[in-house]
């Protein structure tokens, strides 16, 4: 099967001001990579190598991976980590899992083991302080998982402490408004994959498309299958930086691609600089 149309990699740069950020962390640089779907079809080795090179060129203090390393079968993770082990940063690489990483009962263990074996710290409802006690990093279980129970995790962090939350599915931002989230990093949406200038991502038009296309044909059209319509709700958050209540959410467009490919929605490496608010 031929690899899908993706477009050229784009590096997105943004600056995020965080209240109470320690002076020692002003200027901290973070790289986010997401949604690899590494299976020989949805992500080429060339694009993957370009993304890793772009990450290393940014000279980050921390690299954060926000899930979906594989598509269904976890076996490709063993080839993927041969690439990911070349990621460079001052304080390491941290990761969470996405919905595709827990597709089968054995997927979670196999993927976590492979990532851990190359020194990547996989977080599953955990809090760590890789940059010191002045900034918490919280990694949550996937939003659609039965293990997504943020209350027990968020209460581990002092209310006065700034925090970055890794949560694969941006829909979780709605629930996370109950707690302080200085910056939530998510993926999952692939940016919507097909963007027409001036319009919302194609999946946002699902209700209209569903009415227009005869029911027997819907299962043959990407995005219109019943399971696809449950994947994501807040298409207004499909990519980029958003204010969700008092919290901020950034959604990475990812590297991998599903049918029918990408249009005006290039794969992404995100470089984030943290500054004092």
N, C-alpha and C positions, 0 to 999 in steps of 0.2 A: 504494500500500500504506500502511495506517495505521501510525503509529509505535507501538512496543511499549510496554506498561505498565512504567513504571520506578519510580514512587513519588517522593517529594520528596527533594531533595538533602540530605545530612547532612554536617556538618563534624565530623570526628573530631579531637580534640586529645589529644596525648600528649607526655610528657616522657621523653627517653632519656638516661641517664647513660653517658658514654663515658670510659673510663680514659685518662689522659694527655692529655685534651683541653686545649689551651692556655687559660690564664685569659682571654685576649682573645676566645675563642670561646664562653665560657660564656654561655648565653642565646641563642645563635644560633637563628634561626627558619627552618625549611624548610617549603615546601609541596610536597606530592606530588599529581600528577594522573596518571590512567592510563586506558587502554583506552577511547578515544573512540569508535572504530568509526563515524566520521563518514561517513555515506553517504546521509543523507536519511531513514533508517528507524530506526536504532538509537539516535540521539541527536538531540534537538530543539535548535534554536538557542536556545530559551528556557532549557533546562537548561544548555547550554554557557555562555551568558552569566551565569547564576547562579553557575556554578562559577568562572568567571574573576573575577567580582565578589567572591566569597568569598575567593579567593586574594589579591586585591589588598587587601581589607579587613584581612587578617592582617598586612600590611606585612612580607613575608618578606625575609630576607637572600638567599635562593636558592630558585628554583623548579625542581623536578625532574619530568620527564615520563618515565613508564616504559613507553611503547610502545603499539602497536596504534592508530595514528591513523586508519587506514582498515580496511575489512573484506577486500576483495580488490582491486578496481580502485583504483590509487593516485590517480586523477584528483581525487577530492574533497579531497585534501590542499591544493589551491590555494585552495579556499574556506575550509577549516579555518584556515589560517594567517592569514586576514584577521581571525579572531577571536583567535587565539593571540598576535598581535602586541600585543595590549592587556594582556598579562600584565606585571606590574610587580614588580621586586625590586631590592635594592641591588647584588647581584653577578651578576645575569643569570639566564638560563634554560638548563638543560642537559637533554639528552634521550638516551634509548636507543631502539632499535627493538624491536618485538615480532614474533612469527611472521607476523602478517598484513601487516606492512610489507615483508616479503620474499617475498610470495606469488608474484609474477611476477619474471622475470629483471630487468626494468627498474624494479621497484618501489623498491628500495633507493636507487638514484641519484635518482629523481624526488622521493622523500620527503625524503631528506637535503638536496637542493638547495633545496626549498621551505622547509624549516625553517631552514636556514642563511641564506637570503636575508632572513629577518626577525630575524636575530641570535641564533638558538638554536644552542647548541653541541651537535652530535650526536656522541656517543661510541660507538665500535665497537671494543672491545678497546683502550681508551685510559685513561690516568691523567692527571688534571689537578688543580690546586690552586686552585680559584676563591676560596677563603676564606683563602688563605695556606698556607705550607709545613707548618703544624701539623695539617692535615686533608686527606687524599687523597680524591678522588672518582674511583671506578673505574666505567667503563661497559663492560659485556660484550656480546658478540654474543649473539643469541638462543640459548637452551639447545638447541633442536632444529636449529640451524644447524650446518653442517660447520665453521664458523669459531669455534664455542664452544671455546676453548682457554685456560682461565683461568690455567694455570700460567705461561705466558709473560708474562701481564699482571700477575699478583699479585706476581711476583718483582721487579717494577720499584719496589715500595714498600718502604721500610725497615721492618723488623719492629716497630720501636718507634713507628711513626707510625700514629695512629688513621686509620681509613678507613671511608667509606661506599661500598657496592657497589650499583650499579644492575644488576639482572638481571631481565628481564621475567617469566620463568617461575620460580615459587617452588621447583619441584622441584630447581633448581640448588643450593639451600641444602645438600642432602645432600652433593654433591661439594665445595662450598666450605668444608666443615668442615676441610679440610686446611690452610686458611690463616686468619689473623686477619680476622674481619669484625665490626667493631663494630656496624654496622647494615646489613643488606641490605634494599633497597626493591624490591618486586616488585608485579606486578598479575596479569594473565592469567586469573584464576579467575572474575572478576566476583562474587567472594564466594560462589559457588555458585548465585546468583540466586534459588533457591527454598529458604527456610529455614523449617522448621516448628518452633515453640517446643519446646525441649528435645531436638531431634533434630539429627543431622548434616545438612549440605547435601544436597539431593536427589541430586546426582551420586555421593555416597558410597554410595548404595544401589544402584549399578549392578549389582553381582553378583546381588543378590536380584531386582531388576526383570528382569534378563535371563532368569533362570530362570522367572519367572512369565508373561512375555509370549511368545506363540508366535513362532518365528523369522521367518515371513513378514511379521509386523507390526512387527518391531523397527526396520526402516529408516524407518518413518513416525513414530517416537516420538523427540522430541528427547532427546539424551544417549545413546541406545541404538545409534546407528549406529557401525560399527566404528571409523571415523576419530575420532569423538567420545571413545571410550573410551581413546584414546591421548593425548589432549590434556593430561591431568594425572593424577598418581598420588597425591600427598599431600593428600587432601582435608581432613585435620586441620589443614592450614595455609591453608585457603581464604580466611581474612580475619583481620586483626588482628595482634597482636604475639606472636611465638613465640620460645622458646629452642631453638636447634638445636645441640646440643653446647655449645660455649663461645661460639657466635655468636648474634646476634639477627637475626630476620627480621620485617619488617612487610609485610603484604599488603593493598594497597588494593583495594576492591571495584569500582573503575572507574566510568566515567560511562555508557558504552554498554551495550547490552542485546541479547541473543540471544533467540530463541524459547525458551520460551513467555513470557518476560518475567520481572519480579522480584516476589518476595513476601517480605516481612519482610527485605529485603536492599537497602536504599536505595543509590543512587549516592553516591559519596564524594569529598570533598576532605579531604586529611589535612594537619594543621598539627602539625609536630614541633618541639619545643624541645630543643636539645642543652644538657646541663649536665655539669659535672665530676663524675666518679665518686669 
